[in-house]
Amino acid sequence: MLEESADYLVAKVTLKFEKFTRTDLVTLVWEGDSWKVSRSINSYKV
C-alpha cells in the first residue's frame, strides 16, 4: 500500500509474466460496507 486512510487507499500491484511486467496503481474507496475500485492506472514493461 502506498497511501491509506479510513475511507480510501492506494495500492501498487505488480504482476510478472514470462515476457512482460504489468504494474497497476489502484485506488479503492470505502462505500457503504465494502471497498470499491474507483481508479486503476496500468503500465506495461517488456
C-alpha positions as CSV (number, residue, x, y, z in Angstrom):
1,M,0.0,0.0,0.0
2,L,1.2,3.4,-0.9
3,E,-1.3,5.5,0.9
4,E,-4.1,4.7,3.3
5,S,-6.9,6.4,5.3
6,A,-10.2,5.4,6.9
7,D,-12.1,5.7,3.6
8,Y,-9.6,5.3,0.8
9,L,-6.4,3.6,-0.1
10,V,-3.9,3.5,-3.0
11,A,-2.1,0.2,-3.7
12,K,0.6,-0.8,-6.2
13,V,0.2,-4.2,-7.7
14,T,3.0,-5.7,-9.8
15,L,2.4,-8.9,-11.9
16,K,5.4,-10.5,-13.5
17,F,4.8,-12.7,-16.6
18,E,7.3,-14.5,-18.8
19,K,7.6,-11.7,-21.3
20,F,6.4,-8.6,-19.6
21,T,5.6,-7.0,-16.3
22,R,2.3,-5.2,-15.5
23,T,2.1,-2.6,-12.8
24,D,-1.3,-1.2,-11.6
25,L,-1.9,1.7,-9.3
26,V,-5.3,1.0,-7.8
27,T,-7.4,3.5,-5.8
28,L,-10.1,2.0,-3.7
29,V,-12.8,3.9,-1.7
30,W,-15.0,2.6,1.2
31,E,-18.6,2.9,0.1
32,G,-21.4,1.7,2.4
33,D,-20.0,-1.5,3.7
34,S,-17.3,-2.5,1.2
35,W,-14.3,-1.4,-0.8
36,K,-14.8,-0.4,-4.4
37,V,-12.2,0.3,-7.1
38,S,-12.6,3.9,-8.2
39,R,-9.5,4.1,-10.5
40,S,-6.9,1.8,-11.9
41,I,-3.8,3.0,-13.9
42,N,-1.9,0.4,-15.8
43,S,1.6,0.3,-17.2
44,Y,3.5,-2.4,-19.0
45,K,7.2,-3.1,-19.3
46,V,8.7,-5.6,-21.7
